[in-house]
Amino acid sequence: MPEVIERIVIKIGGATLFQTNGFVSELQSLLKEFDGAQVWMVVGGGDLVEAMRTAHEIYPGLDHEEIHWRCVELLDHTWAIAKQVYGAGVAIETPEELSQHVRNKPTAGLFWVRVQSFYSREASLTIPMAWRPSSNWNTTTDVLAWLLGKTIDADRVLLIKQCECDPNWSMTEAARLGVIDSELARLIEVNPNARGIDVSLR
């Protein structure tokens, strides 16, 4: 029988990237747990996106949707920094590259996924309505990691958090406590009959 390669999406927050005690060592320890798997990495925006949130609080007249897409564009920068700092893995930059890697025979390894390879102004119009996130502050990279998982038919989505969390929490409970965004809990709730993805917190 052919070897089964587990496909895992990991979302690592921008706060982890900018921490002073070692993004590389933390990621190395994490990836050791998934040796032999295919790991697709999504990087959050950290303080870059938080600065946009602050700007929107100061200037609430700014268009919510426009701010959302500006934040998606900012994720290019943390993605580029993370893959350069870590120094290993395959960069997936375009929708075509993403499709090609999904079609290829599964092989173990690390893939750094640029969010705009699967989620952009243009691509959002082709996402099934049941999967489509709201283009506002309710949507963070938690949701985008889940969306990537649905797009590539992943087995698991793991959300790495720089806060206290219980892996036994339901997504609804985690959203109520502010650990994940409310849009992720909503999308999971409205997709009960879709192919299941194991979403967990760390």
C-alpha positions in Angstrom: 0.0 0.0 0.0 1.2 3.5 -0.7 2.5 5.5 2.2 -0.1 7.9 3.7 1.3 11.4 4.2 -0.7 13.4 6.7 -1.4 17.0 5.5 -1.4 19.5 8.4 -2.0 23.3 8.3 -0.3 25.2 11.1 -1.1 28.8 11.8 1.7 30.5 13.8 0.8 34.0 15.0 2.8 37.1 14.2 3.4 37.5 18.0 5.4 34.3 17.9 7.5 35.6 15.0 8.4 38.8 16.8 9.1 37.3 20.2 12.6 37.7 21.6 13.1 34.2 22.9 13.5 32.4 19.6 11.0 31.9 16.8 13.3 29.5 15.1 13.9 27.2 18.1 10.2 27.1 18.9 9.3 26.2 15.3 12.0 23.5 15.2 10.6 21.9 18.3 7.1 22.0 16.9 8.0 20.5 13.5 9.8 17.6 15.2 6.4 16.4 16.3 5.3 16.3 12.6 8.3 14.6 11.1 7.1 12.6 8.1 4.0 14.9 7.5 3.3 17.6 5.0 3.1 20.8 6.9 1.6 23.9 5.4 2.5 27.1 7.4 0.3 30.2 7.6 1.9 33.2 9.4 -0.2 35.8 11.2 0.3 39.6 11.0 1.2 40.4 14.6 1.8 44.1 15.4 1.7 45.1 11.7 -2.0 44.2 11.6 -2.7 45.5 15.1 -1.4 48.9 13.9 -4.2 48.8 11.3 -6.7 47.9 13.9 -5.6 50.9 16.0 -5.8 53.2 13.0 -9.4 52.0 12.3 -10.3 52.7 15.9 -9.0 56.2 15.6 -10.6 56.7 12.2 -13.8 54.6 12.3 -15.0 56.1 9.0 -12.5 54.0 7.1 -14.1 51.3 5.0 -14.2 48.0 6.8 -13.7 45.9 3.7 -10.8 48.0 2.4 -9.0 47.8 5.7 -9.5 44.0 5.7 -7.8 43.6 2.3 -5.0 46.0 3.3 -4.4 43.7 6.3 -4.3 40.6 4.0 -1.7 42.4 1.9 0.4 43.1 5.0 0.6 39.4 5.7 3.0 39.2 2.7 5.6 40.9 4.9 5.4 38.5 7.9 5.3 35.5 5.5 8.4 36.7 3.8 10.3 37.4 7.0 9.3 34.1 8.6 10.4 31.9 5.7 13.7 33.9 5.4 14.4 33.7 9.2 13.6 30.0 9.4 15.6 29.3 6.2 14.1 25.9 5.2 11.0 24.8 3.4 9.3 25.6 0.1 7.7 29.0 -0.6 4.2 28.9 -2.2 3.5 32.3 -3.6 0.8 32.1 -6.3 -2.5 30.2 -6.8 -0.8 28.2 -9.6 2.0 27.1 -7.3 -0.5 26.1 -4.7 -2.6 24.0 -7.2 0.5 22.3 -8.5 1.7 21.2 -5.0 -1.8 20.0 -4.2 -1.9 17.9 -7.4 1.6 16.5 -6.9 2.2 13.2 -5.2 2.2 13.9 -1.4 5.6 14.2 0.0 6.7 15.1 3.6 8.1 18.6 4.0 7.4 22.2 5.1 5.6 24.7 2.9 5.4 28.4 3.6 2.0 29.5 2.1 1.5 33.1 1.1 -2.1 33.9 2.0 -2.8 35.6 -1.3 -2.1 32.2 -3.0 -5.5 31.1 -1.8 -7.3 34.2 -0.4 -7.3 37.6 -2.1 -9.9 40.1 -3.4 -10.2 38.2 -6.7 -10.0 34.7 -5.2 -12.6 35.4 -2.6 -15.3 35.5 -5.4 -14.6 31.9 -6.2 -14.7 30.5 -2.7 -17.9 28.5 -1.9 -20.3 30.7 0.0 -20.3 28.3 3.0 -16.6 28.7 3.3 -16.3 32.4 2.5 -15.1 34.5 5.5 -16.5 37.9 6.2 -14.2 40.7 5.0 -14.0 42.5 8.4 -12.3 42.4 11.7 -14.1 39.1 12.7 -11.8 37.3 10.2 -8.1 36.8 11.2 -5.5 34.3 10.1 -7.3 31.7 12.3 -10.0 31.6 9.7 -7.5 31.8 6.8 -5.7 28.7 8.1 -9.0 26.8 8.3 -9.8 28.0 4.7 -6.5 26.8 3.5 -7.2 23.5 5.2 -10.5 23.2 3.3 -8.8 24.3 0.0 -6.1 21.7 0.1 -8.2 18.9 1.8 -6.0 18.9 4.9 -6.3 16.4 7.7 -5.6 18.8 10.6 -5.4 22.5 11.3 -3.4 23.5 14.3 -3.6 27.1 15.7 -0.5 28.1 17.7 -1.4 30.7 20.4 0.8 32.9 22.6 -1.8 32.7 25.4 -3.2 30.2 27.9 -5.6 27.8 26.1 -7.1 24.4 26.7 -6.9 22.0 23.8 -10.2 20.5 25.0 -12.1 23.7 24.4 -14.7 23.7 21.6 -14.2 26.3 19.0 -17.4 28.0 20.2 -15.9 28.2 23.7 -12.5 29.4 22.4 -14.3 32.2 20.4 -16.3 33.2 23.5 -13.1 33.6 25.4 -11.4 35.6 22.6 -8.8 33.0 21.9 -9.9 32.5 18.3 -11.9 34.8 16.1 -15.7 34.5 16.1 -15.7 34.0 12.3 -13.9 30.7 12.6 -16.5 29.4 15.1 -19.3 30.5 12.8 -17.8 28.8 9.7 -17.3 25.6 11.6 -20.9 25.7 12.8 -22.3 26.4 9.3 -20.3 23.5 7.7 -21.3 20.6 9.9 -21.7 18.2 7.0 -18.5 19.2 5.1 -15.5 16.9 5.2 -14.2 17.2 8.8 -11.0 18.9 9.6 -9.6 18.5 13.1 -9.0 22.0 14.3 -7.0 22.2 17.6 -5.3 24.8 19.7 -1.8 24.8 21.2 
